[in-house]
Amino acid sequence: MWPLIKPKARHLVALVLFLPLLLLTLYSVTKNTDAYEEAARFVAQDVRVAASIGQVKKTDFEFWKGFEFTGSNANFSIEATSEKGTFIVDVRLRHVAGTWRVEAADIRRVMARRHASQ
């Protein structure tokens, strides 16, 4: 068995500094891709989405809820706020002939958060 090695303080400091920087970089790079921009545009402007959840006022990247890039496929979870409430739209895209095209979108309502006093 390997002996347990106690991490040194400098290793912990490096981890505490490196991990948030890595996540921020991943978030920024992903949000600035053509695939994400097409998914966000779709959620904000598609008439079928608007018919289902109302006119979208704001979109936001749900980084923690999921995204995936695999070759010519991409999946994103995008939070959409409309007059009817807040929804998560899972958008699946495929890269075809140099452009990203939406293949499917699944919409689910975000449950309202309860106040601590209730």
RAWO-V323822 format. One record per helix or strand of 2 or more residues. SS is the DSSP state (2 for helix, 1 for strand). FROM is the first residue (numbers start at 1). TO is the last residue. If there is no record, write none. Layout:
BEGIN
((SS & FROM & TO) (SS & FROM & TO))
END
This chain:
BEGIN
((2 & 9 & 31) (2 & 34 & 45) (2 & 47 & 53) (1 & 56 & 61) (2 & 63 & 65) (1 & 67 & 70) (1 & 73 & 82) (1 & 85 & 96) (1 & 99 & 109))
END
